[in-house]
Amino acid sequence: MTSFTAKVIDPVGLHARPASVLTKEASKFASDIKIKCGEKEGNLKSIMNVMALAVKSGAEITIEASGDDEKQAIVAIEQAMKDNSII
């Protein structure tokens, strides 16, 4: 398993646009990818799971990937989050 933790800086949190960016990027990989925020977690490949977490600006999230391409998935997702000013 590979993971990273980051603080959400998008002023509105993980609303529809950033959730869409994350699910689109995560769906490119075969690995199981989860997003965690506090005690809640969801499948990062499901926009409904991501939006149901209701992640607010300033919240700390952890992205975890496990599978054959987990390292590539984590690098790509982290970069997508930086490129879109999510973290």
SULNOR-V780660 format. One line per field, one symbol per residue. psi: psi as a letter, one per 20 degrees, with the letter a starting at -180 (. if undefined). A space follows every 50 residues. Layout:
psi=???
//
This chain:
psi=pqrqprppiphibmagghhggghgghiiqhqppqpqociqqrpiiohhgg hhhlprpiqpqpppqpahkgghggggggghhghjkh.
//
